[in-house]
Amino acid sequence: MTLVTPSIIGRSVHELPTPIAVLDDSALEHNLTTMAGWCREHGVELQPHGKTTMAPALFDRQLAAGATGITAATPAQVRVMREHGVPDVQLANELVQPGEAAWVAGEVAAGFGFRCWVDSPDGVEIMQAAAAPTGAVVDVLLEVGSPGGRTGTRAAAARDAVRAAIGRAPNVRLTGVAGYEGSMAGDRTPPSMAAVRAYLETLRAAGEELAPDVDGEVVLSAGGSMFYDVVADVLTGGGRVILRSGCYVTHDSGMFRRNSPLDGPDAPARLRAALTVWGTVVSAPEPGRAFLDVGRRDASFDQGLPVPLAVLPRGEREPRPLDGAEITALNDQHAFVALPVDAALAVGDRVQLGISHPCTTFDKWRWIALAGPGGVVADVVETRF
Ligand SMILES: Cc1ncc(COP(=O)(O)O)c(C=O)c1O
């Protein structure tokens, strides 16, 4: 890193070696302020999921924009956040490794704002055993799942068992409920919306059920980047609503472009795709076909292939839109581009690819160029996966 990054600051992204991941600073800022404004307007908090970027510099910008904490998926992510000085972290999982639970409890005793999820009496017991020697009281959210779904209690009886276990655990404090509606559906078709709404209604009812066990306002935490409008609609009025959207921060040109509450013709405001990957045409061996030096190592492919956005023809200075081109396959380090009959890409042309699903593009890069006005690199954003 030290060999590469200092030399790129102040240079145009169009001069830099490809493949290269680029964050557009103005699009990023637009997304941070748009989402912060949306949350304010809807009376909900945002603790963005940090696993999307694992970029401490972006955590700072999210907190500066009004986020009340950062969410983590694993204890290792919690450690990165704590080390960076994030004051409040929500671990959106049960913390069941005794060593990690003991470390967290020690940090809580030292003033770390932390809460994690529980969905079993075993999980409560592990946390109690870890916290007792430190004297810390660790806050937990009872996770509400759904039959056949991901983690989380399936029914009221399981929730009662967890509540009873918390009642026996003086170093564990119940503060509310949590769940993830994003694992119920992957688009905004009417059946998906109905499933998400029904699940969120269960979550809200669970929060009402356990309110007598909670000191103060019940926390209700849900919300990825596809259904936060439904989350706000169903949960508002039931307690302190905390969203955990992660992908909104860069948005994308694929799954979230099609399915975000803040995109499309009817949206009240539109997020912008802030993360793209640039590649170069390394071969154009037959009509209608070109190959880029971008592959599975460089861009996500788990929720749709990258989308060609623009081309900078060899020797030119201004990119222009690349209409009609499509990525049809990715190898480790090649992208197959299919071109319309009237279009051509030449060897040496540079192509900008939009991505689908930010999380799995971020984790491919140890650093990402932050492009300011005119595509000049203003900074380098490090990731800590
Ligand atoms: C528990 C949980 N919360 C929040 C999120 C963030 O959702 P998104 O990736 O749609 O921003 C995720 C993503 O996987 C998640 O698993």
The ligand as an ORCA input file, in Angstrom:
! r2SCAN-3c Opt
* xyz 0 1
  C     -28.554     -8.208      9.974
  C     -28.336     -7.260      8.868
  N     -28.683     -5.974      9.031
  C     -28.503     -5.052      8.075
  C     -27.930     -5.396      6.855
  C     -27.691     -4.341      5.821
  O     -28.488     -4.503      4.705
  P     -28.073     -3.983      3.262
  O     -26.928     -4.834      2.819
  O     -29.301     -4.194      2.432
  O     -27.714     -2.563      3.385
  C     -27.573     -6.743      6.645
  C     -26.999     -7.155      5.358
  O     -26.754     -8.302      5.074
  C     -27.774     -7.679      7.663
  O     -27.428     -8.966      7.522
*
